[in-house]
Amino acid sequence: MDKNNVFDLFGKKLRNIVRERFSSPTPIQKGVIPEILKGRNVLTISETGSGKTEAAMLPVFDLWIKESPKPISILYITPLRSLNRDLLKRIRWWSGKLGFTVSVRHGDTSSSERSKQARNPPDMLISTPETLQAMLTGKVMRQNLKNIRYIIIDEVHELAPNKRGLQLCVGLERLNVLLKKKPLLLCMSATVGSPERIAKFFSLDEREYRIVNVTKNKKRSIM
């Protein structure tokens, strides 16, 4: 085991699959993965193409394998429906390898698909801030959402400064009341001016959080 390779922190099942895709971790993955595996909430800041999506998803997959939580256990929120569709294609490779189910839910989701999700909830649900609010009003989906253990919020720099960000915070607080256990909260962003404020803005509890900032104009910084 290479102590400098954070992929070696994963369990054997995920570690072997990761090696099929990646030869070594990126700087953001080196900073983020150990923090998530320690159970810390994390705000990840880095450019597009730096590997920050896998930095959040891979340790969550590892925790999911070890803990085997009931569905819906992973909630992934993005600000745009187009991002949801792209992410679904990306996640399906991992779901096929690891044996979990994944689905998308937003304003364009058909009524038949929504009914299917209510009857047989997926392990991972990809959604938007507005759809989260809508799901919280549904009797069956509210019950399914009670099992969420990991929440990933993508592109938080697009949400924090506007009403959609406030709406998401309200939705997260409503969700937090329902949950059986405090969730792990992971936020991802491009460069932001006040990372501490962003982290506190989306925080659901007093648990220790980390800000991992890796940009081209600065070295890795973990706060």
N, CA, C and O of each residue as an XYZ file, in Angstrom:
892
protein
N       0.836     -1.201      0.000
C       0.000      0.000      0.000
C       0.869      1.248      0.000
O       1.798      1.377      0.797
N       0.550      2.165     -0.909
C       1.290      3.417     -1.027
C       0.658      4.462     -0.117
O      -0.481      4.869     -0.348
N       1.369      4.899      0.904
C       0.833      5.869      1.862
C       0.548      7.214      1.209
O      -0.225      8.007      1.745
N       1.156      7.479      0.071
C       0.957      8.755     -0.609
C      -0.214      8.719     -1.602
O      -0.578      9.740     -2.186
N      -0.793      7.533     -1.782
C      -1.922      7.392     -2.700
C      -3.208      7.240     -1.887
O      -3.433      6.200     -1.267
N      -4.054      8.281     -1.890
C      -5.259      8.260     -1.057
C      -6.263      7.208     -1.531
O      -7.164      6.843     -0.777
N      -6.126      6.717     -2.755
C      -7.015      5.654     -3.210
C      -6.837      4.394     -2.375
O      -7.749      3.575     -2.268
N      -5.654      4.246     -1.785
C      -5.401      3.072     -0.961
C      -6.143      3.127      0.378
O      -6.126      2.157      1.136
N      -6.795      4.256      0.669
C      -7.606      4.365      1.875
C      -8.962      3.676      1.707
O      -9.647      3.384      2.688
N      -9.336      3.422      0.463
C     -10.611      2.780      0.194
C     -10.555      1.292      0.509
O      -9.482      0.695      0.590
N     -11.732      0.713      0.685
C     -11.819     -0.722      0.840
C     -11.425     -1.412     -0.459
O     -11.345     -0.772     -1.507
N     -11.180     -2.714     -0.390
C     -10.645     -3.455     -1.531
C     -11.535     -3.362     -2.761
O     -11.034     -3.196     -3.873
N     -12.847     -3.466     -2.579
C     -13.762     -3.477     -3.723
C     -13.651     -2.194     -4.533
O     -13.467     -2.242     -5.749
N     -13.762     -1.047     -3.870
C     -13.686      0.222     -4.577
C     -12.276      0.484     -5.068
O     -12.091      1.005     -6.167
N     -11.285      0.131     -4.276
C      -9.895      0.386     -4.645
C      -9.548     -0.288     -5.975
O      -8.881      0.304     -6.824
N      -9.997     -1.503     -6.144
C      -9.705     -2.222     -7.390
C     -10.400     -1.580     -8.586
O      -9.837     -1.524     -9.679
N     -11.625     -1.096     -8.378
C     -12.364     -0.476     -9.475
C     -11.774      0.884     -9.837
O     -11.691      1.238    -11.013
N     -11.368      1.640     -8.827
C     -10.755      2.947     -9.070
C      -9.514      2.807     -9.933
O      -9.253      3.648    -10.793
N      -8.757      1.760     -9.710
C      -7.524      1.544    -10.478
C      -7.797      1.283    -11.950
O      -6.903      1.428    -12.784
N      -9.040      0.896    -12.279
C      -9.408      0.720    -13.684
C      -9.520      2.063    -14.398
O      -9.362      2.142    -15.616
N      -9.794      3.121    -13.629
C     -10.055      4.434    -14.221
C      -8.925      5.439    -14.038
O      -8.672      6.270    -14.910
N      -8.242      5.353    -12.886
C      -7.253      6.370    -12.546
C      -5.933      5.736    -12.108
O      -5.909      4.762    -11.356
N      -4.849      6.310    -12.594
C      -3.536      5.811    -12.195
C      -3.084      6.421    -10.874
O      -2.387      5.774    -10.092
N      -3.483      7.673    -10.627
C      -3.092      8.354     -9.392
C      -4.089      9.477     -9.104
O      -4.735      9.974    -10.026
N      -4.224      9.882     -7.844
C      -5.176     10.935     -7.489
C      -4.683     12.320     -7.894
O      -3.479     12.566     -7.968
N      -5.622     13.215     -8.153
C      -5.285     14.611     -8.446
C      -5.056     15.348     -7.132
O      -5.395     14.826     -6.070
N      -4.489     16.549     -7.181
C      -4.270     17.310     -5.944
C      -5.531     17.510     -5.105
O      -5.477     17.392     -3.881
N      -6.673     17.813     -5.749
C      -7.885     18.024     -4.972
C      -8.352     16.731     -4.325
O      -8.885     16.747     -3.216
N      -8.159     15.622     -5.005
C      -8.543     14.330     -4.432
C      -7.654     13.973     -3.246
O      -8.123     13.393     -2.266
N      -6.379     14.317     -3.334
C      -5.472     14.061     -2.206
C      -5.903     14.833     -0.962
O      -5.749     14.350      0.159
N      -6.440     16.030     -1.165
C      -6.840     16.841     -0.026
C      -8.202     16.490      0.527
O      -8.421     16.557      1.736
N      -9.129     16.113     -0.354
C     -10.518     15.936      0.054
C     -10.835     14.536      0.567
O     -11.513     14.396      1.585
N     -10.365     13.514     -0.108
C     -10.757     12.141      0.220
C     -10.482     11.767      1.682
O     -11.371     11.210      2.325
N      -9.292     12.044      2.239
C      -9.076     11.684      3.641
C     -10.024     12.396      4.598
O     -10.434     11.818      5.604
N     -10.380     13.651      4.293
C     -11.269     14.410      5.172
C     -12.665     13.800      5.197
O     -13.273     13.682      6.261
N     -13.170     13.415      4.042
C     -14.507     12.815      3.984
C     -14.531     11.465      4.690
O     -15.482     11.150      5.406
N     -13.496     10.678      4.492
C     -13.436      9.367      5.142
C     -13.348      9.485      6.663
O     -13.659      8.534      7.380
N     -12.926     10.645      7.152
C     -12.904     10.896      8.597
C     -14.252     11.405      9.108
O     -14.419     11.655     10.301
N     -15.214     11.556      8.188
C     -16.549     11.982      8.589
C     -16.726     13.476      8.712
O     -17.631     13.936      9.409
N     -15.874     14.251      8.044
C     -15.957     15.704      8.128
C     -16.732     16.282      6.947
O     -16.607     15.804      5.819
N     -17.522     17.303      7.211
C     -18.150     18.055      6.134
C     -17.062     18.825      5.400
O     -16.123     19.317      6.027
N     -17.175     18.934      4.084
C     -16.102     19.525      3.289
C     -16.656     20.472      2.238
O     -17.659     20.179      1.588
N     -15.986     21.621      2.076
C     -16.194     22.503      0.930
C     -14.965     22.363      0.042
O     -13.846     22.661      0.460
N     -15.187     21.908     -1.187
C     -14.112     21.685     -2.140
C     -14.085     22.813     -3.158
O     -15.106     23.120     -3.775
N     -12.921     23.435     -3.337
C     -12.797     24.539     -4.281
C     -11.680     24.227     -5.266
O     -10.518     24.089     -4.886
N     -12.053     24.118     -6.546
C     -11.054     23.888     -7.588
C     -11.704     24.101     -8.952
O     -12.925     24.220     -9.064
N     -10.861     24.146     -9.989
C     -11.362     24.419    -11.329
C     -12.044     23.202    -11.942
O     -11.884     22.076    -11.471
N     -12.810     23.454    -13.005
C     -13.419     22.383    -13.789
C     -12.330     21.488    -14.371
O     -11.314     21.974    -14.868
N     -12.548     20.185    -14.307
C     -11.580     19.246    -14.847
C     -10.481     18.858    -13.880
O      -9.540     18.159    -14.257
N     -10.589     19.305    -12.628
C      -9.546     19.010    -11.640
C      -9.789     17.701    -10.901
O      -8.931     17.238    -10.150
N     -10.963     17.103    -11.115
C     -11.269     15.847    -10.429
C     -12.044     16.017     -9.145
O     -12.082     15.103     -8.321
N     -12.674     17.188     -8.953
C     -13.359     17.407     -7.671
C     -14.641     16.596     -7.529
O     -15.052     16.282     -6.411
N     -15.281     16.249     -8.655
C     -16.488     15.425     -8.557
C     -16.150     14.053     -7.980
O     -16.823     13.577     -7.066
N     -15.121     13.427     -8.509
C     -14.691     12.131     -7.964
C     -14.128     12.275     -6.549
O     -14.204     11.342     -5.750
N     -13.564     13.443     -6.241
C     -13.041     13.673     -4.882
C     -14.145     13.550     -3.846
O     -13.909     13.104     -2.723
N     -15.364     13.952     -4.230
C     -16.500     13.833     -3.314
C     -17.180     12.480     -3.437
O     -17.521     11.857     -2.432
N     -17.376     12.029     -4.660
C     -18.160     10.809     -4.876
C     -17.456      9.538     -4.400
O     -18.082      8.681     -3.776
N     -16.167      9.414     -4.690
C     -15.488      8.152     -4.383
C     -15.491      7.810     -2.896
O     -15.805      6.671     -2.550
N     -15.157      8.741     -1.996
C     -15.238      8.385     -0.577
C     -16.660      8.116     -0.109
O     -16.876      7.310      0.796
N     -17.638      8.791     -0.724
C     -19.038      8.505     -0.390
C     -19.386      7.087     -0.822
O     -20.061      6.368     -0.085
N     -18.940      6.675     -1.997
C     -19.173      5.299     -2.436
C     -18.529      4.306     -1.469
O     -19.107      3.266     -1.155
N     -17.337      4.637     -1.007
C     -16.639      3.747     -0.075
C     -17.424      3.625      1.228
O     -17.564      2.528      1.768
N     -17.933      4.738      1.730
C     -18.739      4.717      2.958
C     -20.030      3.945      2.728
O     -20.484      3.203      3.599
N     -20.618      4.124      1.548
C     -21.858      3.423      1.234
C     -21.642      1.908      1.232
O     -22.472      1.157      1.744
N     -20.531      1.470      0.658
C     -20.226      0.038      0.630
C     -20.084     -0.509      2.053
O     -20.588     -1.587      2.364
N     -19.400      0.238      2.903
C     -19.130     -0.227      4.266
C     -20.368     -0.193      5.153
O     -20.554     -1.068      5.999
N     -21.220      0.823      4.960
C     -22.353      1.035      5.866
C     -23.656      0.413      5.375
O     -24.551      0.155      6.180
N     -23.780      0.167      4.078
C     -24.983     -0.431      3.477
C     -26.280      0.222      3.960
O     -27.166     -0.470      4.463
N     -26.401      1.533      3.815
C     -27.613      2.223      4.283
C     -28.811      1.947      3.368
O     -28.653      1.535      2.219
N     -30.001      2.184      3.905
C     -31.223      2.021      3.119
C     -31.356      3.177      2.124
O     -30.863      4.275      2.382
N     -32.021      2.934      0.986
C     -32.257      4.024      0.032
C     -33.393      4.943      0.552
O     -34.263      4.499      1.302
N     -33.369      6.184      0.155
C     -32.381      6.919     -0.619
C     -31.273      7.341      0.337
O     -31.557      8.019      1.325
N     -30.026      6.970      0.083
C     -28.960      7.309      1.021
C     -28.052      8.429      0.509
O     -27.445      9.142      1.308
N     -27.951      8.592     -0.821
C     -27.078      9.621     -1.399
C     -27.939     10.616     -2.179
O     -28.668     10.231     -3.093
N     -27.851     11.888     -1.815
C     -28.555     12.954     -2.531
C     -27.521     13.867     -3.172
O     -26.667     14.436     -2.491
N     -27.608     13.998     -4.485
C     -26.669     14.847     -5.231
C     -27.473     15.987     -5.852
O     -28.356     15.743     -6.674
N     -27.177     17.219     -5.471
C     -27.931     18.377     -5.940
C     -27.072     19.233     -6.860
O     -25.951     19.605     -6.514
N     -27.610     19.540     -8.035
C     -26.947     20.448     -8.968
C     -27.931     21.554     -9.344
O     -29.141     21.350     -9.253
N     -27.439     22.719     -9.765
C     -28.346     23.824    -10.092
C     -29.038     23.697    -11.445
O     -30.023     24.393    -11.690
N     -28.548     22.822    -12.336
C     -29.078     22.756    -13.691
C     -29.497     21.342    -14.068
O     -28.831     20.373    -13.705
N     -30.608     21.228    -14.800
C     -31.073     19.924    -15.259
C     -30.077     19.283    -16.211
O     -29.896     18.066    -16.203
N     -29.435     20.097    -17.027
C     -28.450     19.550    -17.971
C     -27.292     18.892    -17.233
O     -26.764     17.874    -17.681
N     -26.897     19.474    -16.100
C     -25.841     18.866    -15.285
C     -26.321     17.538    -14.710
O     -25.547     16.588    -14.596
N     -27.594     17.478    -14.350
C     -28.155     16.234    -13.823
C     -28.023     15.105    -14.828
O     -27.611     13.997    -14.484
N     -28.378     15.395    -16.076
C     -28.332     14.360    -17.114
C     -26.897     13.915    -17.393
O     -26.630     12.724    -17.552
N     -25.977     14.877    -17.451
C     -24.574     14.533    -17.687
C     -24.013     13.706    -16.541
O     -23.269     12.747    -16.748
N     -24.390     14.100    -15.326
C     -23.899     13.384    -14.148
C     -24.440     11.966    -14.107
O     -23.728     11.039    -13.720
N     -25.698     11.792    -14.504
C     -26.290     10.454    -14.499
C     -25.484      9.505    -15.381
O     -25.225      8.367    -14.990
N     -25.092      9.961    -16.555
C     -24.290      9.129    -17.449
C     -22.966      8.755    -16.784
O     -22.476      7.635    -16.926
N     -22.415      9.695    -16.074
C     -21.128      9.478    -15.409
C     -21.248      8.489    -14.253
O     -20.385      7.633    -14.059
N     -22.333      8.622    -13.490
C     -22.522      7.790    -12.306
C     -22.890      6.355    -12.668
O     -22.557      5.424    -11.936
N     -23.567      6.178    -13.784
C     -24.017      4.840    -14.151
C     -22.865      3.859    -14.321
O     -23.033      2.664    -14.077
N     -21.701      4.340    -14.735
C     -20.545      3.448    -14.832
C     -20.208      2.897    -13.461
O     -19.969      1.700    -13.299
N     -20.190      3.800    -12.458
C     -19.852      3.384    -11.096
C     -20.953      2.511    -10.496
O     -20.662      1.534     -9.805
N     -22.212      2.857    -10.756
C     -23.311      2.077    -10.192
C     -23.308      0.656    -10.733
O     -23.615     -0.296    -10.015
N     -22.955      0.525    -12.013
C     -22.869     -0.810    -12.590
C     -21.776     -1.643    -11.954
O     -21.937     -2.849    -11.770
N     -20.671     -1.012    -11.620
C     -19.537     -1.710    -11.003
C     -19.783     -2.020     -9.522
O     -19.395     -3.079     -9.027
N     -20.437     -1.080     -8.820
C     -20.562     -1.197     -7.363
C     -21.898     -1.772     -6.914
O     -22.050     -2.170     -5.760
N     -22.875     -1.816     -7.833
C     -24.137     -2.454     -7.487
C     -25.140     -1.580     -6.761
O     -25.956     -2.089     -5.991
N     -25.097     -0.261     -6.992
C     -26.129      0.591     -6.409
C     -26.990      1.171     -7.526
O     -26.586      1.195     -8.689
N     -28.174      1.635     -7.161
C     -29.099      2.197     -8.148
C     -29.049      3.717     -8.095
O     -28.826      4.303     -7.036
N     -29.260      4.352     -9.251
C     -29.199      5.808     -9.334
C     -30.286      6.298    -10.270
O     -30.596      5.653    -11.272
N     -30.865      7.449     -9.935
C     -31.938      8.005    -10.753
C     -31.895      9.525    -10.666
O     -31.322     10.095     -9.737
N     -32.518     10.174    -11.660
C     -32.607     11.635    -11.702
C     -34.054     12.051    -11.475
O     -34.985     11.393    -11.939
N     -34.225     13.145    -10.758
C     -35.569     13.697    -10.547
C     -35.504     15.215    -10.631
O     -34.793     15.861     -9.862
N     -36.255     15.776    -11.576
C     -36.371     17.222    -11.701
C     -37.707     17.551    -12.346
O     -38.573     16.682    -12.450
N     -37.889     18.791    -12.780
C     -39.181     19.225    -13.293
C     -39.664     18.480    -14.511
O     -40.869     18.422    -14.757
N     -38.754     17.906    -15.285
C     -39.124     17.190    -16.507
C     -39.341     15.694    -16.292
O     -39.696     14.980    -17.230
N     -39.134     15.222    -15.085
C     -39.303     13.797    -14.809
C     -40.773     13.406    -14.951
O     -41.653     14.063    -14.395
N     -41.027     12.347    -15.690
C     -42.399     11.918    -15.944
C     -43.085     11.429    -14.670
O     -42.431     11.037    -13.704
N     -44.405     11.459    -14.691
C     -45.170     11.008    -13.529
C     -44.957      9.515    -13.271
O     -44.946      9.074    -12.122
N     -44.789      8.747    -14.338
C     -44.553      7.313    -14.164
C     -43.208      7.051    -13.500
O     -43.091      6.164    -12.654
N     -42.186      7.827    -13.885
C     -40.869      7.681    -13.267
C     -40.907      8.116    -11.808
O     -40.271      7.495    -10.956
N     -41.648      9.178    -11.519
C     -41.768      9.624    -10.128
C     -42.447      8.565     -9.261
O     -42.045      8.325     -8.122
N     -43.468      7.946     -9.811
C     -44.157      6.887     -9.065
C     -43.225      5.708     -8.815
O     -43.245      5.100     -7.744
N     -42.414      5.396     -9.810
C     -41.447      4.305     -9.683
C     -40.435      4.622     -8.584
O     -40.095      3.752     -7.781
N     -39.954      5.863     -8.547
C     -38.988      6.268     -7.524
C     -39.599      6.212     -6.132
O     -38.912      5.897     -5.161
N     -40.884      6.514     -6.036
C     -41.554      6.466     -4.745
C     -41.710      5.027     -4.258
O     -41.509      4.732     -3.080
N     -42.073      4.132     -5.191
C     -42.271      2.723     -4.823
C     -40.944      2.012     -4.576
O     -40.808      1.251     -3.618
N     -39.976      2.263     -5.439
C     -38.662      1.617     -5.336
C     -37.572      2.679     -5.377
O     -36.954      2.890     -6.421
N     -37.332      3.342     -4.264
C     -36.370      4.452     -4.251
C     -34.963      3.991     -4.596
O     -34.541      2.914     -4.176
N     -34.236      4.799     -5.358
C     -32.857      4.454     -5.714
C     -31.911      4.706     -4.543
O     -32.245      5.433     -3.608
N     -30.750      4.107     -4.605
C     -29.748      4.379     -3.569
C     -29.243      5.817     -3.673
O     -28.976      6.466     -2.662
N     -29.116      6.305     -4.904
C     -28.622      7.660     -5.141
C     -29.624      8.423     -6.001
O     -30.073      7.925     -7.033
N     -29.967      9.625     -5.570
C     -30.895     10.456     -6.323
C     -30.212     11.770     -6.695
O     -29.653     12.456     -5.839
N     -30.264     12.109     -7.983
C     -29.700     13.358     -8.487
C     -30.852     14.317     -8.722
O     -31.817     13.969     -9.403
N     -30.766     15.537     -8.162
C     -31.911     16.427     -8.233
C     -31.475     17.892     -8.256
O     -30.289     18.198     -8.380
N     -32.457     18.791     -8.134
C     -32.223     20.234     -8.115
C     -32.789     20.820     -6.830
O     -33.562     20.150     -6.146
N     -32.423     22.066     -6.477
C     -32.968     22.682     -5.261
C     -34.490     22.750     -5.251
O     -35.119     22.492     -4.224
N     -35.082     23.096     -6.390
C     -36.534     23.225     -6.470
C     -37.231     21.883     -6.292
O     -38.266     21.799     -5.630
N     -36.665     20.837     -6.880
C     -37.289     19.521     -6.784
C     -37.168     18.951     -5.375
O     -38.044     18.209     -4.932
N     -36.101     19.287     -4.674
C     -35.981     18.866     -3.277
C     -37.145     19.410     -2.472
O     -37.752     18.681     -1.688
N     -37.463     20.683     -2.659
C     -38.588     21.278     -1.953
C     -39.886     20.548     -2.288
O     -40.699     20.275     -1.405
N     -40.073     20.238     -3.564
C     -41.296     19.559     -3.984
C     -41.398     18.160     -3.370
O     -42.475     17.738     -2.948
N     -40.271     17.447     -3.324
C     -40.288     16.092     -2.757
C     -40.643     16.098     -1.282
O     -41.262     15.158     -0.783
N     -40.257     17.148     -0.591
C     -40.520     17.226      0.843
C     -42.006     17.373      1.162
O     -42.422     17.177      2.304
N     -42.795     17.715      0.159
C     -44.239     17.828      0.370
C     -44.980     16.528      0.049
O     -46.165     16.396      0.356
N     -44.294     15.584     -0.559
C     -44.921     14.305     -0.915
C     -44.840     13.308      0.228
O     -43.771     13.112      0.805
N     -45.948     12.682      0.556
C     -46.019     11.780      1.706
C     -45.053     10.613      1.594
O     -44.338     10.303      2.547
N     -45.028      9.960      0.430
C     -44.178      8.782      0.256
C     -42.709      9.180      0.142
O     -41.848      8.568      0.774
N     -42.419     10.208     -0.665
C     -41.030     10.623     -0.849
C     -40.429     11.161      0.437
O     -39.231     10.995      0.669
N     -41.219     11.791      1.266
C     -40.708     12.258      2.572
C     -40.176     11.082      3.379
O     -39.147     11.193      4.045
N     -40.870      9.970      3.317
C     -40.420      8.780      4.040
C     -39.117      8.247      3.443
O     -38.215      7.833      4.172
N     -39.028      8.261      2.109
C     -37.810      7.782      1.455
C     -36.606      8.660      1.759
O     -35.484      8.169      1.886
N     -36.846      9.959      1.873
C     -35.760     10.904      2.124
C     -35.197     10.795      3.542
O     -34.110     11.307      3.810
N     -35.901     10.153      4.432
C     -35.450     10.034      5.820
C     -34.148      9.253      5.957
O     -33.449      9.367      6.963
N     -33.828      8.460      4.937
C     -32.644      7.605      5.016
C     -31.382      8.249      4.458
O     -30.326      7.616      4.459
N     -31.460      9.481      3.982
C     -30.297     10.135      3.377
C     -29.154     10.246      4.381
O     -29.337     10.701      5.510
N     -27.976      9.820      3.944
C     -26.781      9.856      4.796
C     -25.700     10.774      4.252
O     -24.866     11.283      5.001
N     -25.724     10.984      2.921
C     -24.671     11.791      2.290
C     -25.324     12.772      1.316
O     -26.123     12.377      0.467
N     -24.978     14.051      1.449
C     -25.512     15.085      0.574
C     -24.349     15.774     -0.135
O     -23.432     16.287      0.505
N     -24.402     15.777     -1.466
C     -23.383     16.453     -2.270
C     -24.053     17.590     -3.023
O     -25.041     17.376     -3.725
N     -23.518     18.801     -2.879
C     -24.063     19.963     -3.579
C     -23.011     20.479     -4.544
O     -21.930     20.901     -4.132
N     -23.333     20.441     -5.827
C     -22.389     20.853     -6.869
C     -22.632     22.320     -7.238
O     -23.742     22.835     -7.106
N     -21.562     22.977     -7.705
C     -21.650     24.352     -8.209
C     -22.273     25.301     -7.184
O     -23.155     26.086     -7.533
N     -21.832     25.243     -5.938
C     -22.443     26.091     -4.911
C     -22.216     27.585     -5.168
O     -22.973     28.420     -4.672
N     -21.181     27.923     -5.937
C     -20.949     29.326     -6.264
C     -22.074     29.886     -7.126
O     -22.280     31.099     -7.167
N     -22.811     28.999     -7.824
C     -23.948     29.429     -8.624
C     -25.204     29.604     -7.781
O     -26.155     30.255     -8.212
N     -25.214     29.027     -6.582
C     -26.403     29.044     -5.736
C     -26.331     30.017     -4.571
O     -27.326     30.656     -4.226
N     -25.158     30.130     -3.969
C     -25.032     30.894     -2.724
C     -25.499     32.347     -2.813
O     -26.148     32.814     -1.877
N     -25.204     33.092     -3.894
C     -25.523     34.511     -3.875
C     -26.949     34.861     -4.293
O     -27.260     36.044     -4.433
N     -27.828     33.878     -4.496
C     -29.161     34.212     -4.991
C     -30.265     33.477     -4.226
O     -30.005     32.751     -3.267
N     -31.510     33.689     -4.682
C     -32.674     33.130     -3.994
C     -32.700     31.598     -4.048
O     -33.241     30.947     -3.154
N     -32.114     31.038     -5.098
C     -32.094     29.582     -5.196
C     -31.234     28.980     -4.093
O     -31.540     27.908     -3.570
N     -30.148     29.680     -3.741
C     -29.314     29.222     -2.650
C     -30.067     29.261     -1.330
O     -29.967     28.336     -0.523
N     -30.817     30.327     -1.112
C     -31.620     30.441      0.107
C     -32.698     29.368      0.126
O     -32.974     28.770      1.167
N     -33.303     29.131     -1.027
C     -34.317     28.086     -1.122
C     -33.728     26.718     -0.787
O     -34.355     25.910     -0.103
N     -32.517     26.472     -1.279
C     -31.861     25.202     -0.980
C     -31.581     25.070      0.505
O     -31.780     24.000      1.081
N     -31.122     26.145      1.130
C     -30.848     26.104      2.568
C     -32.105     25.772      3.363
O     -32.061     24.989      4.311
N     -33.220     26.371      2.970
C     -34.490     26.078      3.633
C     -34.856     24.608      3.430
O     -35.287     23.933      4.364
N     -34.681     24.119      2.201
C     -34.964     22.719      1.921
C     -34.086     21.780      2.731
O     -34.557     20.757      3.229
N     -32.813     22.123      2.864
C     -31.892     21.291      3.638
C     -32.269     21.277      5.119
O     -32.166     20.244      5.779
N     -32.703     22.417      5.633
C     -33.125     22.476      7.035
C     -34.380     21.641      7.252
O     -34.499     20.949      8.263
N     -35.314     21.703      6.311
C     -36.524     20.882      6.412
C     -36.172     19.403      6.334
O     -36.730     18.582      7.062
N     -35.253     19.078      5.453
C     -34.804     17.700      5.320
C     -34.104     17.228      6.582
O     -34.294     16.093      7.018
N     -33.305     18.091      7.160
C     -32.523     17.743      8.342
C     -33.412     17.332      9.513
O     -33.034     16.489     10.327
N     -34.589     17.935      9.586
C     -35.540     17.591     10.655
C     -36.039     16.154     10.497
O     -36.313     15.470     11.483
N     -36.153     15.711      9.251
C     -36.678     14.370      8.972
C     -35.661     13.262      9.185
O     -36.027     12.136      9.521
N     -34.378     13.576      8.990
C     -33.352     12.542      8.917
C     -33.168     11.787     10.226
O     -33.257     12.348     11.317
N     -32.909     10.493     10.074
C     -32.677      9.645     11.239
C     -31.285      9.878     11.833
O     -31.054      9.652     13.021
N     -30.364     10.336     10.975
C     -28.986     10.575     11.402
C     -28.452     11.785     10.661
O     -28.793     11.997      9.497
N     -27.617     12.584     11.318
C     -27.045     13.768     10.679
C     -26.241     13.356      9.448
O     -25.392     12.469      9.535
N     -26.498     13.982      8.314
C     -25.824     13.580      7.080
C     -24.438     14.186      6.941
O     -24.111     15.186      7.580
N     -23.644     13.573      6.110
C     -22.365     14.146      5.698
C     -22.676     15.130      4.578
O     -23.350     14.771      3.613
N     -22.195     16.369      4.692
C     -22.507     17.403      3.720
C     -21.244     17.822      2.975
O     -20.276     18.280      3.583
N     -21.263     17.662      1.654
C     -20.095     17.952      0.828
C     -20.495     18.955     -0.245
O     -21.409     18.704     -1.030
N     -19.804     20.093     -0.275
C     -20.101     21.139     -1.250
C     -18.921     21.296     -2.201
O     -17.764     21.205     -1.790
N     -19.225     21.535     -3.481
C     -18.178     21.721     -4.479
C     -18.378     23.051     -5.185
O     -19.504     23.457     -5.472
N     -17.262     23.724     -5.461
C     -17.366     25.060     -6.028
C     -16.145     25.401     -6.868
O     -15.067     24.834     -6.691
N     -16.341     26.340     -7.788
C     -15.210     26.997     -8.427
C     -14.704     28.041     -7.427
O     -15.157     28.067     -6.283
N     -13.790     28.883     -7.839
C     -13.227     29.870     -6.932
C     -14.305     30.789     -6.376
O     -15.123     31.317     -7.129
N     -14.308     30.981     -5.061
C     -15.241     31.887     -4.399
C     -14.463     32.852     -3.518
O     -13.371     32.536     -3.045
N     -15.032     34.022     -3.304
C     -14.327     35.049     -2.543
C     -14.299     34.809     -1.051
O     -13.331     35.170     -0.381
N     -15.356     34.200     -0.516
C     -15.454     33.987      0.939
C     -15.823     32.534      1.229
O     -16.976     32.244      1.549
N     -14.872     31.628      1.123
C     -15.191     30.207      1.338
C     -15.758     29.902      2.713
O     -16.611     29.024      2.843
N     -15.297     30.618      3.758
C     -15.802     30.372      5.108
C     -17.293     30.671      5.191
O     -18.047     29.927      5.818
N     -17.715     31.758      4.558
C     -19.130     32.122      4.574
C     -19.961     31.106      3.808
O     -21.070     30.765      4.221
N     -19.420     30.618      2.679
C     -20.127     29.615      1.896
C     -20.313     28.342      2.712
O     -21.402     27.767      2.733
N     -19.262     27.906      3.378
C     -19.317     26.675      4.172
C     -20.351     26.796      5.293
O     -21.116     25.860      5.528
N     -20.382     27.919      5.976
C     -21.332     28.123      7.071
C     -22.752     28.286      6.549
O     -23.714     27.886      7.205
N     -22.879     28.882      5.353
C     -24.191     29.121      4.760
C     -24.939     27.817      4.537
O     -26.149     27.750      4.754
N     -24.229     26.781      4.104
C     -24.862     25.505      3.805
C     -24.730     24.487      4.941
O     -25.181     23.350      4.805
N     -24.125     24.880      6.041
C     -23.907     23.941      7.139
C     -25.224     23.542      7.797
O     -26.107     24.376      7.996
N     -25.347     22.251      8.136
C     -26.562     21.749      8.770
C     -26.398     21.514     10.263
O     -27.395     21.341     10.965
N     -25.184     21.502     10.761
C     -24.958     21.260     12.181
C     -23.633     21.881     12.588
O     -22.993     22.585     11.808
N     -23.240     21.612     13.800
C     -22.007     22.193     14.337
C     -20.799     21.296     14.126
O     -19.730     21.535     14.687
N     -20.976     20.271     13.321
C     -19.869     19.351     13.070
C     -18.698     20.081     12.414
O     -18.892     21.029     11.653
N     -17.523     19.642     12.710
C     -16.319     20.235     12.135
C     -16.323     20.100     10.614
O     -16.622     19.030     10.084
N     -15.994     21.180      9.916
C     -15.912     21.129      8.467
C     -14.531     21.558      8.002
O     -13.792     22.227      8.724
N     -14.203     21.162      6.792
C     -12.929     21.519      6.199
C     -13.163     22.243      4.870
O     -14.104     21.932      4.139
N     -12.312     23.192      4.577
C     -12.303     23.858      3.281
C     -11.018     23.436      2.586
O      -9.921     23.738      3.057
N     -11.155     22.740      1.470
C      -9.991     22.291      0.706
C      -9.959     23.091     -0.590
O     -10.823     22.931     -1.451
N      -8.960     23.949     -0.718
C      -8.878     24.890     -1.834
C      -7.648     24.569     -2.683
O      -6.509     24.719     -2.239
N      -7.900     24.131     -3.896
C      -6.806     23.839     -4.822
C      -7.093     24.578     -6.128
O      -7.986     24.193     -6.883
N      -6.349     25.617     -6.382
C      -6.497     26.365     -7.625
C      -5.132     26.507     -8.272
O      -4.104     26.234     -7.652
N      -5.131     26.939     -9.532
C      -3.876     27.045    -10.273
C      -2.966     28.133     -9.733
O      -1.746     28.080     -9.891
N      -3.576     29.118     -9.095
C      -2.760     30.230     -8.620
C      -2.411     30.126     -7.135
O      -1.884     31.072     -6.551
N      -2.707     28.975     -6.527
C      -2.313     28.793     -5.132
C      -2.124     27.313     -4.843
O      -2.739     26.466     -5.490
N      -1.286     27.004     -3.884
C      -1.048     25.630     -3.502
C      -2.247     25.107     -2.718
O      -3.133     25.865     -2.322
N      -2.251     23.801     -2.505
C      -3.354     23.201     -1.769
C      -3.457     23.808     -0.376
O      -2.461     23.951      0.334
N      -4.683     24.160     -0.002
C      -4.909     24.756      1.300
C      -6.055     24.042      1.972
O      -7.139     23.929      1.399
N      -5.833     23.559      3.179
C      -6.877     22.880      3.952
C      -7.083     23.668      5.248
O      -6.157     23.857      6.037
N      -8.316     24.119      5.439
C      -8.639     24.933      6.608
C      -9.607     24.194      7.519
O      -9.998     24.721      8.561
